[in-house]
Amino acid sequence: MLNVLSLETAAAKIRTGELKPNELAVFCLEKIDVENASLNCFVTVLREEALRQAAEAEE
């Protein structure tokens, strides 16, 4: 489901509680892990920072 959401839709789902920020962050980080090996489009992934910010957003 998450791989077909626009950012606008994902934000709306977070606002309504249908989606948690941490769920979206984990999905994106896992997608980066899988795809970056072939795409090589990320130089630095701030995994801990992304997860920390997602956790803060859930508070």
Secondary structure, DSSP 4 states (H G I P E B T S, - for coil): -GGG--HHHHHHHHHHTSS-HHHHHHHHHHHHHHHHHHH---S---HHHHHHHHHHHH-
